[in-house]
């Protein structure tokens, strides 16, 4: 006899779940045993990375200083926090906390021990530089398109190549800066894995660097204008075409320098007519010089949106400020409070699981084991996913994230209740157990999908709008909700399809949780009742259960049928009596 379609579907789903689990463990195993960090340590781990509140870490307090000694403004401090946070994120550290303190200090808290490179990245001042472009190329599929239009891979430069220009460069745009060694280094330069530290490059030397999004790389000439020559930057709409643009204003010294540079760059061809704005060693923008500008008020145009134009204007404006930072203190902070709260959270989670288990086994009998097995599978997938996210995205599990996982247990239990109660409703309608499982799923899944969609939407909105301390809660809540739906599709329903065809569950054993008699299934269809039976023992309890679950309309219809039956009986008795008389 051929295997039924639901059974084949169930086995395919379970095999698919097993394959997904194996892939996740295999990916994390690659990070543990194959890939290494720059320090030689495994790139991943078999345990999730913990955030600052649970692991402890390093706290660095920086004091901002201006050139004239005046106190920095609130806008300057806000931009300084943004720049430092971008630097910390670029170093691969997740769940870092960067805040201001006292109007002049910036407090940086990093999970774990901060290495020297991260410390240096944090302490460097945010100086804007303007450099002429010598060479530009775009990255395509792991290689770069050179000036001749051909794809160039990443070769290894020959150390014996000449590093000194054959002729002394006359200005910043002179291609004499490009030595054979510099050209080879440019060809070998990979934006994803840079071999230099562009943020600390000497001002008087050419620089190999990339754009902030890593889609283009450059050879730039020496620094010709520094950020402190930029007096202001703003975004606005160009009157004649309605496009967004960034407007710069140089001070007197900057105006004189930019006038000379624009006169030199304007007649040149691309890329030599480009002037790059460099912040922290990466190119923010490299616009072409489309005219000779003598008033010190250039305008940068291109495919800007309102948001991108404002972002670039803020970077040029506040990146131009001569803010430097001195380290006030660098201490190791303890996670004692976080560890205690984590232990309390774990105890609360275990209590919640125990209550769910007791409730499930009490109400649903053996079906409760399906609930517990689904929660175990969900926990395994969530755990290994957090390990992979810690490796690939730098995610760290915070106390708020643990709370999100605990809350998801309740949401998952709600889904089980919806599904199992739907199955029981189908059994009360007189359907077989196998049919009740299929029909119950087709009805329950719509409700489950809607409720889970609302949970995911709430998590997304909370993640976008909430404070950084709450983002961990929103992230884990959304993640576990998605995994919950996956478990229902690939595990819970397939397991129920298989169990419904076993003797224990399929025959409605009293301990299975699917006993039609115990559920009060005393009618064959809606408002179609079986003949009355003696109200004794278990049947009486089932009858009472059915009566309690009847709707008002069903009760009225049953009463009318009962009255009609009584009337018919009376008439029959009367006719019989009359016949005898």
MARGU-213589 format. One record per residue (C-alpha): y, z, x. Coordinates in steps of 0.001 Angstrom, whole numbers, always signed. Layout:
N
REC/y/z/x
REC/Y/Z/X
...
***
This chain:
581
REC/y/z/x
REC/+0/+0/+0
REC/+3371/-1024/+1461
REC/+5914/+1627/+2277
REC/+8613/+1909/-403
REC/+12140/+705/+324
REC/+13750/+4203/+199
REC/+11217/+5456/+2747
REC/+11927/+2543/+5100
REC/+15633/+3158/+4684
REC/+15165/+6841/+5462
REC/+13224/+6198/+8660
REC/+15741/+3585/+9839
REC/+18591/+6050/+9281
REC/+16831/+8837/+11184
REC/+15985/+6491/+14071
REC/+19616/+5374/+14127
REC/+20772/+9003/+14305
REC/+18337/+9633/+17143
REC/+19703/+6571/+18962
REC/+23323/+7739/+18523
REC/+22418/+11184/+19862
REC/+20581/+9688/+22837
REC/+23565/+7440/+23660
REC/+25993/+10383/+23551
REC/+23791/+12475/+25854
REC/+23317/+9465/+28142
REC/+27062/+8868/+28408
REC/+27696/+12486/+29289
REC/+24816/+12432/+31789
REC/+26556/+9560/+33592
REC/+29650/+11719/+33920
REC/+27620/+14645/+35234
REC/+25299/+12892/+37685
REC/+26920/+9537/+38534
REC/+30705/+9569/+38261
REC/+32724/+11877/+40491
REC/+36322/+13024/+40622
REC/+38612/+12403/+43586
REC/+37591/+15835/+44895
REC/+33895/+14916/+44749
REC/+33075/+17134/+41745
REC/+31155/+15808/+38720
REC/+33449/+13965/+36322
REC/+31887/+15629/+33275
REC/+30008/+18807/+32421
REC/+27389/+20053/+29986
REC/+29897/+22495/+28520
REC/+33268/+21699/+26888
REC/+36407/+22334/+28916
REC/+38383/+25333/+27704
REC/+42121/+25402/+27149
REC/+44659/+27767/+28613
REC/+44234/+30474/+25973
REC/+40485/+30689/+26580
REC/+40108/+29895/+30261
REC/+43325/+31130/+31813
REC/+45113/+29041/+34386
REC/+48279/+28599/+36415
REC/+51841/+29330/+35327
REC/+54711/+27709/+37237
REC/+58324/+28607/+36436
REC/+60876/+26019/+37580
REC/+64639/+26509/+37727
REC/+66687/+23384/+36977
REC/+69726/+22736/+39177
REC/+72525/+20205/+38806
REC/+74609/+18651/+41560
REC/+77761/+20620/+40680
REC/+75945/+23879/+40031
REC/+76803/+23917/+36330
REC/+74236/+24959/+33768
REC/+72214/+22024/+32417
REC/+72745/+21066/+28797
REC/+70161/+21445/+26090
REC/+69584/+17690/+26005
REC/+69024/+17633/+29754
REC/+66464/+20431/+29531
REC/+64687/+18752/+26627
REC/+64391/+15528/+28594
REC/+63262/+17463/+31674
REC/+60466/+19031/+29616
REC/+59476/+15575/+28349
REC/+59352/+14130/+31875
REC/+57343/+17063/+33264
REC/+54917/+16914/+30333
REC/+54403/+13203/+30995
REC/+53711/+13989/+34650
REC/+51184/+16679/+33763
REC/+49448/+14399/+31265
REC/+49361/+11611/+33870
REC/+47534/+13956/+36237
REC/+44671/+14216/+33721
REC/+45293/+17846/+32709
REC/+44806/+18437/+28977
REC/+46151/+21196/+26706
REC/+49012/+22024/+29108
REC/+52008/+23921/+27747
REC/+55541/+22994/+28898
REC/+58475/+24953/+27429
REC/+62015/+26013/+28285
REC/+63067/+29589/+28936
REC/+66531/+31087/+29174
REC/+68374/+27761/+29058
REC/+67701/+26906/+32710
REC/+64010/+27536/+33404
REC/+61056/+25316/+32598
REC/+57708/+27125/+32183
REC/+54604/+25068/+32873
REC/+51185/+26525/+32014
REC/+48110/+24567/+33116
REC/+44474/+25425/+32307
REC/+42432/+26250/+35399
REC/+43645/+26104/+38980
REC/+46405/+23563/+39649
REC/+45788/+21475/+42765
REC/+48517/+20692/+45261
REC/+49012/+17141/+43964
REC/+49672/+18433/+40445
REC/+52084/+21068/+41740
REC/+53999/+18450/+43719
REC/+54115/+16125/+40741
REC/+55610/+18884/+38597
REC/+58222/+19985/+41138
REC/+59580/+16546/+42047
REC/+63062/+15857/+40701
REC/+63468/+13155/+38073
REC/+65517/+10617/+40008
REC/+66113/+7143/+38661
REC/+66157/+4256/+41146
REC/+67244/+637/+40797
REC/+65411/-1784/+43092
REC/+65429/-5616/+43278
REC/+62173/-7386/+42401
REC/+60533/-9438/+45165
REC/+57141/-10232/+43602
REC/+55797/-9760/+40078
REC/+52352/-10496/+38665
REC/+50464/-9665/+35464
REC/+47035/-8107/+35203
REC/+44276/-10012/+33346
REC/+40657/-8779/+33008
REC/+40448/-6778/+36198
REC/+42404/-9244/+38337
REC/+46024/-10268/+38736
REC/+47667/-13611/+38179
REC/+49599/-14462/+41323
REC/+52678/-16588/+41742
REC/+50556/-19740/+41986
REC/+48904/-19014/+38628
REC/+45468/-18204/+40059
REC/+43541/-15010/+39442
REC/+43476/-12653/+42386
REC/+40814/-9917/+42716
REC/+41264/-6707/+44664
REC/+40412/-7585/+48297
REC/+40422/-5041/+51108
REC/+43486/-5504/+53350
REC/+42863/-6251/+57001
REC/+44320/-3328/+59014
REC/+45213/-5670/+61868
REC/+47760/-7622/+59782
REC/+51387/-7632/+60901
REC/+53425/-4849/+59271
REC/+56844/-5633/+60768
REC/+59120/-8353/+59312
REC/+59462/-11369/+61613
REC/+63195/-11489/+60813
REC/+65500/-8670/+59806
REC/+66140/-8767/+56030
REC/+69776/-9440/+55159
REC/+69725/-7766/+51701
REC/+67413/-6111/+49198
REC/+66289/-9441/+47736
REC/+65356/-11037/+51068
REC/+61690/-12087/+51017
REC/+61568/-11267/+54730
REC/+60613/-7773/+53520
REC/+57193/-9169/+52529
REC/+55067/-8894/+55658
REC/+51448/-10143/+55848
REC/+50227/-6556/+55588
REC/+52449/-5819/+52572
REC/+51240/-8998/+50864
REC/+47603/-8039/+51451
REC/+48222/-4522/+50148
REC/+49846/-5990/+47053
REC/+46845/-8225/+46433
REC/+44531/-5218/+46788
REC/+46665/-2866/+44686
REC/+45015/-1666/+41479
REC/+47349/-104/+38913
REC/+44491/+1961/+37472
REC/+43660/+3410/+40907
REC/+46811/+3283/+43080
REC/+46392/+3781/+46800
REC/+49907/+5153/+47341
REC/+52272/+7705/+45831
REC/+55109/+5561/+44453
REC/+57082/+8602/+43284
REC/+57620/+9715/+46909
REC/+58219/+6298/+48515
REC/+61094/+6086/+51052
REC/+64326/+4679/+49627
REC/+64867/+2234/+52481
REC/+61420/+573/+52361
REC/+59907/-1896/+49910
REC/+57624/-447/+47264
REC/+54398/-1627/+45630
REC/+54145/-202/+42121
REC/+53325/-1033/+38510
REC/+54922/-916/+35095
REC/+54486/+2232/+33032
REC/+51836/+567/+30852
REC/+49956/-818/+33883
REC/+50115/-4445/+32718
REC/+52238/-5725/+35632
REC/+52637/-4883/+39299
REC/+55543/-5492/+41631
REC/+56783/-5604/+45176
REC/+60256/-4085/+44988
REC/+62987/-4108/+47584
REC/+64764/-996/+48900
REC/+66742/+1283/+46575
REC/+70229/-167/+45980
REC/+71516/+2058/+43191
REC/+70448/+5617/+42408
REC/+70301/+7269/+39045
REC/+73377/+9407/+39559
REC/+75477/+6206/+39461
REC/+74504/+5755/+35784
REC/+77140/+7443/+33644
REC/+75613/+6763/+30244
REC/+72919/+4803/+28411
REC/+72542/+4133/+24705
REC/+70677/+1863/+22297
REC/+72228/-405/+19710
REC/+71997/-3688/+17834
REC/+73406/-6883/+19344
REC/+75975/-8262/+16910
REC/+75236/-11968/+17277
REC/+71442/-11863/+16848
REC/+70607/-8485/+15319
REC/+68190/-7531/+18115
REC/+67965/-4091/+19630
REC/+69312/-3634/+23167
REC/+69995/-908/+25737
REC/+73592/-509/+26924
REC/+74317/+959/+30378
REC/+77541/+2351/+31782
REC/+77922/+2836/+35548
REC/+80459/+5085/+37233
REC/+83039/+3634/+39605
REC/+80741/+3579/+42620
REC/+77875/+2190/+40579
REC/+80124/-502/+39081
REC/+81084/-1760/+42532
REC/+77461/-1852/+43678
REC/+76214/-3548/+40510
REC/+78948/-6199/+40700
REC/+77776/-7187/+44182
REC/+74120/-7145/+43139
REC/+74710/-9260/+40013
REC/+76564/-11846/+42095
REC/+73563/-12056/+44421
REC/+70799/-12097/+41794
REC/+72323/-14381/+39168
REC/+71807/-17693/+41044
REC/+68200/-16844/+42024
REC/+65025/-17840/+40206
REC/+62513/-15475/+38640
REC/+61307/-13014/+39859
REC/+64049/-12704/+42522
REC/+66725/-12512/+39804
REC/+65158/-9361/+38331
REC/+66387/-5807/+38863
REC/+63858/-3010/+38239
REC/+64631/+443/+36822
REC/+62167/+2823/+38461
REC/+61508/+6401/+37306
REC/+58924/+8571/+39037
REC/+57803/+5537/+41009
REC/+56894/+3358/+38013
REC/+58886/+484/+36547
REC/+60484/+1274/+33186
REC/+61989/-2190/+32825
REC/+62660/-5196/+35073
REC/+65220/-7395/+33267
REC/+66557/-10665/+34631
REC/+70182/-11008/+35686
REC/+71651/-13462/+33178
REC/+75260/-13287/+34359
REC/+77719/-11811/+36825
REC/+78716/-8376/+35509
REC/+81864/-6837/+36958
REC/+82795/-4179/+34366
REC/+79817/-1908/+35096
REC/+78494/-2206/+31522
REC/+75302/-4297/+31620
REC/+73137/-4776/+28553
REC/+69332/-4956/+28627
REC/+67863/-7199/+25924
REC/+64314/-8226/+25109
REC/+61629/-7586/+22513
REC/+62865/-4069/+21735
REC/+62296/-2142/+18560
REC/+64625/+646/+17507
REC/+62210/+3242/+18859
REC/+61464/+1506/+22172
REC/+65168/+836/+22784
REC/+66030/+4496/+22191
REC/+63158/+5641/+24411
REC/+64287/+3464/+27317
REC/+67904/+4521/+26833
REC/+66903/+8194/+26973
REC/+64829/+7601/+30094
REC/+67701/+5836/+31832
REC/+70283/+8337/+30661
REC/+68476/+11573/+31358
REC/+66368/+10237/+34190
REC/+69633/+9431/+35890
REC/+70708/+13067/+35887
REC/+70467/+14634/+39361
REC/+68276/+17501/+38114
REC/+66199/+19127/+40784
REC/+63769/+22000/+40376
REC/+63073/+25010/+42509
REC/+59924/+27085/+42019
REC/+60781/+30541/+40753
REC/+57191/+31758/+40596
REC/+53627/+30472/+40559
REC/+51045/+32873/+39165
REC/+47522/+32910/+37836
REC/+47444/+33937/+34179
REC/+44522/+35735/+32599
REC/+42558/+34623/+29559
REC/+41484/+38157/+28570
REC/+43186/+37996/+25175
REC/+41862/+34480/+24562
REC/+38340/+35497/+25577
REC/+38409/+38423/+23182
REC/+39659/+36229/+20370
REC/+37015/+33629/+21237
REC/+34308/+36264/+20962
REC/+35720/+37392/+17615
REC/+35840/+33773/+16473
REC/+32248/+33163/+17524
REC/+31126/+36316/+15706
REC/+33016/+35143/+12613
REC/+31307/+31771/+12892
REC/+27875/+33369/+13161
REC/+28610/+35582/+10165
REC/+29701/+32503/+8227
REC/+26514/+30670/+9195
REC/+24409/+33669/+8192
REC/+26120/+33869/+4804
REC/+25626/+30147/+4266
REC/+21951/+30533/+5198
REC/+21431/+33483/+2833
REC/+23209/+31715/-15
REC/+21333/+28449/+590
REC/+17902/+30056/+715
REC/+18648/+32233/-2331
REC/+20024/+29496/-4564
REC/+18233/+26412/-3265
REC/+14972/+27924/-1972
REC/+13351/+25544/+529
REC/+16235/+23098/+176
REC/+18227/+25647/+2118
REC/+16226/+24657/+5196
REC/+17644/+21137/+4853
REC/+21133/+22610/+4868
REC/+20452/+24658/+7989
REC/+18825/+21706/+9782
REC/+21847/+19518/+8957
REC/+24224/+22153/+10321
REC/+22181/+22349/+13541
REC/+22314/+18568/+14001
REC/+26040/+18594/+13279
REC/+26560/+21351/+15848
REC/+24669/+19394/+18530
REC/+26678/+16207/+17929
REC/+29971/+18118/+17872
REC/+29133/+19920/+21116
REC/+28187/+16806/+23099
REC/+31188/+14914/+21688
REC/+33546/+17627/+22923
REC/+31944/+17394/+26374
REC/+32537/+13630/+26488
REC/+36115/+13960/+25215
REC/+36824/+16524/+27933
REC/+35738/+13932/+30509
REC/+37284/+10779/+29052
REC/+40440/+12149/+27385
REC/+41043/+15444/+29139
REC/+40521/+17336/+25874
REC/+40226/+21102/+26146
REC/+38894/+23377/+23439
REC/+41495/+25939/+22431
REC/+41261/+28941/+20142
REC/+42822/+26856/+17373
REC/+40129/+24232/+17964
REC/+37415/+26866/+17562
REC/+39020/+27868/+14258
REC/+38849/+24229/+13141
REC/+35113/+24127/+13877
REC/+34522/+27362/+11949
REC/+36495/+26145/+8926
REC/+34480/+22919/+8914
REC/+31318/+24953/+8198
REC/+32709/+25798/+4761
REC/+33682/+22199/+4078
REC/+30204/+21054/+5068
REC/+28572/+23615/+2755
REC/+30713/+22302/-115
REC/+29287/+18828/+453
REC/+25709/+20116/+317
REC/+26415/+21920/-2943
REC/+27827/+18730/-4481
REC/+24787/+16719/-3424
REC/+22099/+19209/-4452
REC/+23744/+20024/-7769
REC/+23877/+16328/-8568
REC/+20143/+16112/-7887
REC/+19526/+19097/-10142
REC/+21629/+17541/-12916
REC/+19478/+14435/-12743
REC/+16339/+16594/-12986
REC/+17754/+18330/-16060
REC/+18160/+14883/-17618
REC/+14411/+14486/-17389
REC/+14223/+12179/-14364
REC/+11543/+12351/-11706
REC/+12350/+14013/-8401
REC/+12397/+10747/-6415
REC/+14695/+9122/-8975
REC/+16891/+12245/-9081
REC/+17366/+12108/-5285
REC/+18472/+8466/-5371
REC/+20688/+8729/-8458
REC/+22099/+12069/-7327
REC/+23087/+10544/-3992
REC/+24727/+7489/-5576
REC/+26905/+9786/-7673
REC/+27524/+12536/-5146
REC/+28515/+10287/-2244
REC/+31631/+9051/-4049
REC/+32862/+12600/-4506
REC/+31950/+13470/-916
REC/+33730/+10414/+508
REC/+36897/+11177/-1451
REC/+36975/+14840/-408
REC/+36264/+14005/+3238
REC/+38965/+11322/+3232
REC/+41473/+13911/+2050
REC/+40321/+16301/+4800
REC/+40721/+13607/+7472
REC/+44140/+12614/+6124
REC/+45281/+16239/+6172
REC/+43997/+16627/+9743
REC/+45825/+13475/+10881
REC/+49117/+14537/+9286
REC/+48758/+18034/+10730
REC/+48005/+16612/+14194
REC/+51070/+14363/+14117
REC/+53588/+16800/+12650
REC/+52401/+20232/+13763
REC/+53224/+22133/+16916
REC/+51089/+21634/+20003
REC/+49352/+24971/+19416
REC/+48027/+23716/+16064
REC/+46968/+20256/+17226
REC/+43646/+21622/+18494
REC/+42834/+22904/+14993
REC/+43705/+19552/+13410
REC/+41726/+17596/+16011
REC/+38478/+19540/+15672
REC/+38820/+19642/+11888
REC/+39127/+15857/+11721
REC/+36350/+15344/+14277
REC/+33854/+17609/+12510
REC/+34711/+16034/+9147
REC/+33830/+12582/+10464
REC/+30608/+13930/+12004
REC/+29811/+15667/+8699
REC/+29905/+12340/+6851
REC/+27745/+10779/+9569
REC/+25171/+13566/+9201
REC/+25017/+13117/+5428
REC/+24380/+9398/+5746
REC/+21964/+9466/+8670
REC/+20183/+12806/+8209
REC/+20596/+14787/+4988
REC/+19968/+12010/+2463
REC/+17148/+10356/+4467
REC/+15418/+13734/+4836
REC/+15687/+14296/+1092
REC/+14208/+10838/+468
REC/+11188/+11759/+2576
REC/+10788/+15287/+1204
REC/+10899/+14041/-2392
REC/+7649/+12172/-1695
REC/+5776/+15190/-350
REC/+3473/+17237/-2579
REC/+5481/+20442/-2170
REC/+8851/+19004/-3214
REC/+7639/+16047/-5265
REC/+5577/+18249/-7599
REC/+8508/+20588/-8168
REC/+6969/+23686/-6571
REC/+8746/+26857/-7710
REC/+9855/+27569/-4133
REC/+11070/+24035/-3458
REC/+14341/+24442/-5337
REC/+13496/+21338/-7376
REC/+11364/+22891/-10118
REC/+12426/+21082/-13354
REC/+11187/+23893/-15565
REC/+13096/+26554/-13630
REC/+16202/+24373/-13795
REC/+16013/+24250/-17583
REC/+14993/+20602/-17921
REC/+13816/+20990/-21543
REC/+15229/+17735/-22885
REC/+14192/+14186/-22048
REC/+17637/+12651/-22218
REC/+21119/+13646/-23224
REC/+20984/+15313/-26675
REC/+17272/+14374/-27075
REC/+15391/+17660/-27180
REC/+11694/+18404/-26994
REC/+9907/+20148/-29787
REC/+10410/+23938/-29841
REC/+7848/+26009/-28004
REC/+7023/+29668/-27986
REC/+9836/+31609/-26370
REC/+7771/+33667/-23974
REC/+7798/+34259/-20260
REC/+9122/+31609/-17982
REC/+9526/+28974/-20730
REC/+11849/+31309/-22601
REC/+13973/+31762/-19500
REC/+14072/+27983/-18992
REC/+15075/+27501/-22622
REC/+17863/+30038/-22185
REC/+18982/+28294/-19003
REC/+19084/+24962/-20849
REC/+21057/+26465/-23730
REC/+23594/+27934/-21314
REC/+24061/+24534/-19625
REC/+24441/+22588/-22921
REC/+27880/+21318/-23776
REC/+29564/+22317/-27036
REC/+28834/+18877/-28518
REC/+25159/+19158/-27589
REC/+24943/+22590/-29174
REC/+26549/+21347/-32412
REC/+24233/+18342/-32488
REC/+21207/+20612/-31945
REC/+22375/+22940/-34706
REC/+22880/+19990/-37084
REC/+19400/+18720/-36285
REC/+18036/+22221/-36886
REC/+19856/+22496/-40231
REC/+18626/+19068/-41260
REC/+15086/+20071/-40381
REC/+15390/+23264/-42410
REC/+16772/+21370/-45417
REC/+13930/+18856/-45270
REC/+11407/+21675/-45121
REC/+12989/+23406/-48145
REC/+12993/+20194/-50156
REC/+9362/+19578/-49303
REC/+8449/+23089/-50358
REC/+10343/+22709/-53621
REC/+8677/+19420/-54403
REC/+5281/+20952/-53707
REC/+6043/+23908/-55913
REC/+7289/+21662/-58667
REC/+4164/+19544/-58472
REC/+1973/+22578/-58823
REC/+3856/+23834/-61789
***
